[in-house]
Amino acid sequence: MLTGRRYRLVVTAGQAAQCQEFADICRSVWNTGLEQGGRIGVGRVDELRSAGR
C-alpha cells in the first residue's frame, strides 16, 4: 500500500531567492524545449520517413 507524506520546507530569504532563480531557469529551459520541440519533431519525422522507417 502506498502512503503519502507531506513535508514543510522552511527556507531563509536567501534560500528562497536562490530557489526562485532555479525555478526561473528551469522554466526558461522548459519553454525553450517546447518551442524547439515542434520544429525538431517535425524535421525528425520527415527524416525518418525519407529513410523508410
Phi and psi restraints in degrees (range 20) as a CNS / XPLOR table:
assign (resid 1 and name C) (resid 2 and name N)
       (resid 2 and name CA) (resid 2 and name C) 1.0 -88.8 20.0 2
assign (resid 2 and name N) (resid 2 and name CA)
       (resid 2 and name C) (resid 3 and name N) 1.0 139.3 20.0 2
assign (resid 2 and name C) (resid 3 and name N)
       (resid 3 and name CA) (resid 3 and name C) 1.0 -124.6 20.0 2
assign (resid 3 and name N) (resid 3 and name CA)
       (resid 3 and name C) (resid 4 and name N) 1.0 146.2 20.0 2
assign (resid 3 and name C) (resid 4 and name N)
       (resid 4 and name CA) (resid 4 and name C) 1.0 -93.0 20.0 2
assign (resid 4 and name N) (resid 4 and name CA)
       (resid 4 and name C) (resid 5 and name N) 1.0 152.7 20.0 2
assign (resid 4 and name C) (resid 5 and name N)
       (resid 5 and name CA) (resid 5 and name C) 1.0 -129.5 20.0 2
assign (resid 5 and name N) (resid 5 and name CA)
       (resid 5 and name C) (resid 6 and name N) 1.0 148.0 20.0 2
assign (resid 5 and name C) (resid 6 and name N)
       (resid 6 and name CA) (resid 6 and name C) 1.0 -123.0 20.0 2
assign (resid 6 and name N) (resid 6 and name CA)
       (resid 6 and name C) (resid 7 and name N) 1.0 137.2 20.0 2
assign (resid 6 and name C) (resid 7 and name N)
       (resid 7 and name CA) (resid 7 and name C) 1.0 -129.9 20.0 2
assign (resid 7 and name N) (resid 7 and name CA)
       (resid 7 and name C) (resid 8 and name N) 1.0 144.5 20.0 2
assign (resid 7 and name C) (resid 8 and name N)
       (resid 8 and name CA) (resid 8 and name C) 1.0 -110.4 20.0 2
assign (resid 8 and name N) (resid 8 and name CA)
       (resid 8 and name C) (resid 9 and name N) 1.0 122.2 20.0 2
assign (resid 8 and name C) (resid 9 and name N)
       (resid 9 and name CA) (resid 9 and name C) 1.0 -97.2 20.0 2
assign (resid 9 and name N) (resid 9 and name CA)
       (resid 9 and name C) (resid 10 and name N) 1.0 122.9 20.0 2
assign (resid 9 and name C) (resid 10 and name N)
       (resid 10 and name CA) (resid 10 and name C) 1.0 -109.6 20.0 2
assign (resid 10 and name N) (resid 10 and name CA)
       (resid 10 and name C) (resid 11 and name N) 1.0 116.2 20.0 2
assign (resid 10 and name C) (resid 11 and name N)
       (resid 11 and name CA) (resid 11 and name C) 1.0 -119.8 20.0 2
assign (resid 11 and name N) (resid 11 and name CA)
       (resid 11 and name C) (resid 12 and name N) 1.0 158.2 20.0 2
assign (resid 11 and name C) (resid 12 and name N)
       (resid 12 and name CA) (resid 12 and name C) 1.0 -80.3 20.0 2
assign (resid 12 and name N) (resid 12 and name CA)
       (resid 12 and name C) (resid 13 and name N) 1.0 171.1 20.0 2
assign (resid 12 and name C) (resid 13 and name N)
       (resid 13 and name CA) (resid 13 and name C) 1.0 -61.1 20.0 2
assign (resid 13 and name N) (resid 13 and name CA)
       (resid 13 and name C) (resid 14 and name N) 1.0 -39.7 20.0 2
assign (resid 13 and name C) (resid 14 and name N)
       (resid 14 and name CA) (resid 14 and name C) 1.0 -65.4 20.0 2
assign (resid 14 and name N) (resid 14 and name CA)
       (resid 14 and name C) (resid 15 and name N) 1.0 -41.9 20.0 2
assign (resid 14 and name C) (resid 15 and name N)
       (resid 15 and name CA) (resid 15 and name C) 1.0 -66.2 20.0 2
assign (resid 15 and name N) (resid 15 and name CA)
       (resid 15 and name C) (resid 16 and name N) 1.0 -38.0 20.0 2
assign (resid 15 and name C) (resid 16 and name N)
       (resid 16 and name CA) (resid 16 and name C) 1.0 -63.7 20.0 2
assign (resid 16 and name N) (resid 16 and name CA)
       (resid 16 and name C) (resid 17 and name N) 1.0 -40.6 20.0 2
assign (resid 16 and name C) (resid 17 and name N)
       (resid 17 and name CA) (resid 17 and name C) 1.0 -64.4 20.0 2
assign (resid 17 and name N) (resid 17 and name CA)
       (resid 17 and name C) (resid 18 and name N) 1.0 -40.3 20.0 2
assign (resid 17 and name C) (resid 18 and name N)
       (resid 18 and name CA) (resid 18 and name C) 1.0 -68.8 20.0 2
assign (resid 18 and name N) (resid 18 and name CA)
       (resid 18 and name C) (resid 19 and name N) 1.0 -39.8 20.0 2
assign (resid 18 and name C) (resid 19 and name N)
       (resid 19 and name CA) (resid 19 and name C) 1.0 -60.9 20.0 2
assign (resid 19 and name N) (resid 19 and name CA)
       (resid 19 and name C) (resid 20 and name N) 1.0 -40.6 20.0 2
assign (resid 19 and name C) (resid 20 and name N)
       (resid 20 and name CA) (resid 20 and name C) 1.0 -65.7 20.0 2
assign (resid 20 and name N) (resid 20 and name CA)
       (resid 20 and name C) (resid 21 and name N) 1.0 -39.1 20.0 2
assign (resid 20 and name C) (resid 21 and name N)
       (resid 21 and name CA) (resid 21 and name C) 1.0 -62.8 20.0 2
assign (resid 21 and name N) (resid 21 and name CA)
       (resid 21 and name C) (resid 22 and name N) 1.0 -43.9 20.0 2
assign (resid 21 and name C) (resid 22 and name N)
       (resid 22 and name CA) (resid 22 and name C) 1.0 -61.4 20.0 2
assign (resid 22 and name N) (resid 22 and name CA)
       (resid 22 and name C) (resid 23 and name N) 1.0 -42.8 20.0 2
assign (resid 22 and name C) (resid 23 and name N)
       (resid 23 and name CA) (resid 23 and name C) 1.0 -63.2 20.0 2
assign (resid 23 and name N) (resid 23 and name CA)
       (resid 23 and name C) (resid 24 and name N) 1.0 -40.5 20.0 2
assign (resid 23 and name C) (resid 24 and name N)
       (resid 24 and name CA) (resid 24 and name C) 1.0 -63.9 20.0 2
assign (resid 24 and name N) (resid 24 and name CA)
       (resid 24 and name C) (resid 25 and name N) 1.0 -41.1 20.0 2
assign (resid 24 and name C) (resid 25 and name N)
       (resid 25 and name CA) (resid 25 and name C) 1.0 -64.9 20.0 2
assign (resid 25 and name N) (resid 25 and name CA)
       (resid 25 and name C) (resid 26 and name N) 1.0 -44.7 20.0 2
assign (resid 25 and name C) (resid 26 and name N)
       (resid 26 and name CA) (resid 26 and name C) 1.0 -61.4 20.0 2
assign (resid 26 and name N) (resid 26 and name CA)
       (resid 26 and name C) (resid 27 and name N) 1.0 -41.6 20.0 2
assign (resid 26 and name C) (resid 27 and name N)
       (resid 27 and name CA) (resid 27 and name C) 1.0 -62.9 20.0 2
assign (resid 27 and name N) (resid 27 and name CA)
       (resid 27 and name C) (resid 28 and name N) 1.0 -41.1 20.0 2
assign (resid 27 and name C) (resid 28 and name N)
       (resid 28 and name CA) (resid 28 and name C) 1.0 -64.0 20.0 2
assign (resid 28 and name N) (resid 28 and name CA)
       (resid 28 and name C) (resid 29 and name N) 1.0 -44.7 20.0 2
assign (resid 28 and name C) (resid 29 and name N)
       (resid 29 and name CA) (resid 29 and name C) 1.0 -63.5 20.0 2
assign (resid 29 and name N) (resid 29 and name CA)
       (resid 29 and name C) (resid 30 and name N) 1.0 -43.2 20.0 2
assign (resid 29 and name C) (resid 30 and name N)
       (resid 30 and name CA) (resid 30 and name C) 1.0 -60.8 20.0 2
assign (resid 30 and name N) (resid 30 and name CA)
       (resid 30 and name C) (resid 31 and name N) 1.0 -48.7 20.0 2
assign (resid 30 and name C) (resid 31 and name N)
       (resid 31 and name CA) (resid 31 and name C) 1.0 -64.2 20.0 2
assign (resid 31 and name N) (resid 31 and name CA)
       (resid 31 and name C) (resid 32 and name N) 1.0 -38.8 20.0 2
assign (resid 31 and name C) (resid 32 and name N)
       (resid 32 and name CA) (resid 32 and name C) 1.0 -63.2 20.0 2
assign (resid 32 and name N) (resid 32 and name CA)
       (resid 32 and name C) (resid 33 and name N) 1.0 -42.2 20.0 2
assign (resid 32 and name C) (resid 33 and name N)
       (resid 33 and name CA) (resid 33 and name C) 1.0 -62.3 20.0 2
assign (resid 33 and name N) (resid 33 and name CA)
       (resid 33 and name C) (resid 34 and name N) 1.0 -40.1 20.0 2
assign (resid 33 and name C) (resid 34 and name N)
       (resid 34 and name CA) (resid 34 and name C) 1.0 -64.7 20.0 2
assign (resid 34 and name N) (resid 34 and name CA)
       (resid 34 and name C) (resid 35 and name N) 1.0 -41.8 20.0 2
assign (resid 34 and name C) (resid 35 and name N)
       (resid 35 and name CA) (resid 35 and name C) 1.0 -64.5 20.0 2
assign (resid 35 and name N) (resid 35 and name CA)
       (resid 35 and name C) (resid 36 and name N) 1.0 -44.5 20.0 2
assign (resid 35 and name C) (resid 36 and name N)
       (resid 36 and name CA) (resid 36 and name C) 1.0 -79.2 20.0 2
assign (resid 36 and name N) (resid 36 and name CA)
       (resid 36 and name C) (resid 37 and name N) 1.0 -25.5 20.0 2
assign (resid 36 and name C) (resid 37 and name N)
       (resid 37 and name CA) (resid 37 and name C) 1.0 -59.9 20.0 2
assign (resid 37 and name N) (resid 37 and name CA)
       (resid 37 and name C) (resid 38 and name N) 1.0 -40.9 20.0 2
assign (resid 37 and name C) (resid 38 and name N)
       (resid 38 and name CA) (resid 38 and name C) 1.0 -63.7 20.0 2
assign (resid 38 and name N) (resid 38 and name CA)
       (resid 38 and name C) (resid 39 and name N) 1.0 -44.9 20.0 2
assign (resid 38 and name C) (resid 39 and name N)
       (resid 39 and name CA) (resid 39 and name C) 1.0 -69.3 20.0 2
assign (resid 39 and name N) (resid 39 and name CA)
       (resid 39 and name C) (resid 40 and name N) 1.0 -44.5 20.0 2
assign (resid 39 and name C) (resid 40 and name N)
       (resid 40 and name CA) (resid 40 and name C) 1.0 -68.4 20.0 2
assign (resid 40 and name N) (resid 40 and name CA)
       (resid 40 and name C) (resid 41 and name N) 1.0 -41.0 20.0 2
assign (resid 40 and name C) (resid 41 and name N)
       (resid 41 and name CA) (resid 41 and name C) 1.0 -61.2 20.0 2
assign (resid 41 and name N) (resid 41 and name CA)
       (resid 41 and name C) (resid 42 and name N) 1.0 -43.2 20.0 2
assign (resid 41 and name C) (resid 42 and name N)
       (resid 42 and name CA) (resid 42 and name C) 1.0 -65.1 20.0 2
assign (resid 42 and name N) (resid 42 and name CA)
       (resid 42 and name C) (resid 43 and name N) 1.0 -44.0 20.0 2
assign (resid 42 and name C) (resid 43 and name N)
       (resid 43 and name CA) (resid 43 and name C) 1.0 -62.5 20.0 2
assign (resid 43 and name N) (resid 43 and name CA)
       (resid 43 and name C) (resid 44 and name N) 1.0 -39.7 20.0 2
assign (resid 43 and name C) (resid 44 and name N)
       (resid 44 and name CA) (resid 44 and name C) 1.0 -66.7 20.0 2
assign (resid 44 and name N) (resid 44 and name CA)
       (resid 44 and name C) (resid 45 and name N) 1.0 -40.8 20.0 2
assign (resid 44 and name C) (resid 45 and name N)
       (resid 45 and name CA) (resid 45 and name C) 1.0 -62.9 20.0 2
assign (resid 45 and name N) (resid 45 and name CA)
       (resid 45 and name C) (resid 46 and name N) 1.0 -44.8 20.0 2
assign (resid 45 and name C) (resid 46 and name N)
       (resid 46 and name CA) (resid 46 and name C) 1.0 -62.0 20.0 2
assign (resid 46 and name N) (resid 46 and name CA)
       (resid 46 and name C) (resid 47 and name N) 1.0 -39.3 20.0 2
assign (resid 46 and name C) (resid 47 and name N)
       (resid 47 and name CA) (resid 47 and name C) 1.0 -63.4 20.0 2
assign (resid 47 and name N) (resid 47 and name CA)
       (resid 47 and name C) (resid 48 and name N) 1.0 -44.6 20.0 2
assign (resid 47 and name C) (resid 48 and name N)
       (resid 48 and name CA) (resid 48 and name C) 1.0 -66.7 20.0 2
assign (resid 48 and name N) (resid 48 and name CA)
       (resid 48 and name C) (resid 49 and name N) 1.0 -39.0 20.0 2
assign (resid 48 and name C) (resid 49 and name N)
       (resid 49 and name CA) (resid 49 and name C) 1.0 -62.8 20.0 2
assign (resid 49 and name N) (resid 49 and name CA)
       (resid 49 and name C) (resid 50 and name N) 1.0 -43.3 20.0 2
assign (resid 49 and name C) (resid 50 and name N)
       (resid 50 and name CA) (resid 50 and name C) 1.0 -68.8 20.0 2
assign (resid 50 and name N) (resid 50 and name CA)
       (resid 50 and name C) (resid 51 and name N) 1.0 -25.5 20.0 2
assign (resid 50 and name C) (resid 51 and name N)
       (resid 51 and name CA) (resid 51 and name C) 1.0 -83.8 20.0 2
assign (resid 51 and name N) (resid 51 and name CA)
       (resid 51 and name C) (resid 52 and name N) 1.0 -5.8 20.0 2
assign (resid 51 and name C) (resid 52 and name N)
       (resid 52 and name CA) (resid 52 and name C) 1.0 83.0 20.0 2
assign (resid 52 and name N) (resid 52 and name CA)
       (resid 52 and name C) (resid 53 and name N) 1.0 22.8 20.0 2
